[in-house]
Amino acid sequence: MATSNNVSLDVAIMGREFRVACPEDEREGLLQAVSYLDRKMREIRDGGKVIGLERIAIMAALNITHDYLAARPAQPDTREHRERIEHLTGLLDQAMAQQDNLF
């Protein structure tokens, strides 16, 4: 199991500086997340309907969470999938049995 060293990064979100620690191999992902969050917060601020950094941050978090939950696949019904797989397996067995009769 590989271990990675933590690095400290100074990042800016809405003009405010923050020092954040993360594993070195996750640095690029963190920078992308910072950029995305900063962009979303600025969009909310520029919309003019939400005032205050804390409220803007909460609205950005809600919007990002909503987008995430809407994008992820629904939990599969394992019983339904299992039944479908059993049905397909039966069809394959029938098709293979017919093939055996050809030779």
C-alpha positions in Angstrom: 0.0 0.0 0.0 1.6 3.3 -1.1 1.5 6.2 1.2 1.6 9.7 0.1 3.0 12.8 1.9 0.6 15.6 2.9 1.2 19.0 1.4 -0.1 22.3 2.5 -1.7 24.6 -0.1 -2.7 28.2 0.0 -5.9 28.6 -1.9 -8.2 31.5 -2.5 -12.0 31.3 -2.5 -13.9 34.5 -3.2 -10.8 36.5 -2.5 -10.2 34.9 0.9 -7.1 32.9 1.6 -7.2 29.4 3.1 -4.4 26.9 3.9 -5.5 23.4 3.2 -3.6 20.1 3.7 -4.1 17.2 1.4 -2.2 14.1 0.2 0.3 15.1 -2.4 -1.3 12.8 -5.0 -4.7 14.6 -4.5 -3.3 18.1 -5.0 -4.6 18.5 -8.6 -8.1 17.3 -7.6 -8.2 19.7 -4.6 -7.2 22.6 -6.9 -9.9 21.7 -9.3 -12.4 21.6 -6.4 -11.3 25.0 -5.2 -11.7 26.5 -8.6 -15.1 24.9 -9.1 -16.3 26.1 -5.7 -15.0 29.6 -6.2 -16.7 29.8 -9.6 -20.1 28.6 -8.1 -19.9 31.0 -5.2 -19.1 33.9 -7.5 -22.1 33.0 -9.8 -24.4 33.1 -6.7 -22.9 36.4 -5.5 -23.1 38.0 -9.0 -26.8 36.9 -9.2 -27.4 39.4 -6.5 -30.1 37.4 -4.6 -27.9 36.1 -1.8 -25.8 38.4 0.4 -23.1 37.4 2.9 -20.2 35.0 2.4 -21.7 32.4 4.7 -25.0 32.3 2.9 -23.3 32.2 -0.5 -21.2 29.2 0.7 -24.3 27.4 2.0 -26.2 28.0 -1.3 -23.2 26.8 -3.3 -23.0 23.7 -1.1 -26.7 23.0 -1.6 -26.4 23.5 -5.4 -23.4 21.3 -5.7 -24.9 18.6 -3.5 -28.1 18.7 -5.5 -26.2 18.4 -8.8 -24.2 15.5 -7.4 -27.3 13.6 -6.1 -29.1 14.2 -9.4 -26.2 12.9 -11.4 -25.5 9.6 -9.6 -27.3 6.5 -10.6 -30.2 5.3 -8.5 -29.5 2.3 -6.2 -30.2 -0.8 -8.2 -32.9 -3.3 -7.1 -30.7 -6.3 -6.5 -33.6 -8.7 -6.4 -34.9 -7.5 -9.8 -31.4 -7.7 -11.3 -30.8 -11.2 -9.8 -34.1 -12.4 -11.3 -33.2 -10.9 -14.7 -29.8 -12.5 -14.7 -31.4 -15.9 -13.8 -33.9 -15.5 -16.7 -31.1 -14.6 -19.1 -29.0 -17.6 -17.9 -32.0 -19.8 -18.6 -32.3 -18.5 -22.1 -28.6 -19.0 -22.7 -28.8 -22.6 -21.3 -31.7 -23.3 -23.8 -29.8 -21.8 -26.7 -26.7 -23.8 -25.8 -28.7 -27.0 -25.6 -30.1 -26.4 -29.0 -26.5 -26.0 -30.3 -25.5 -29.3 -28.8 -28.2 -31.0 -31.0 -26.7 -29.5 -34.1 -23.4 -31.5 -33.8 
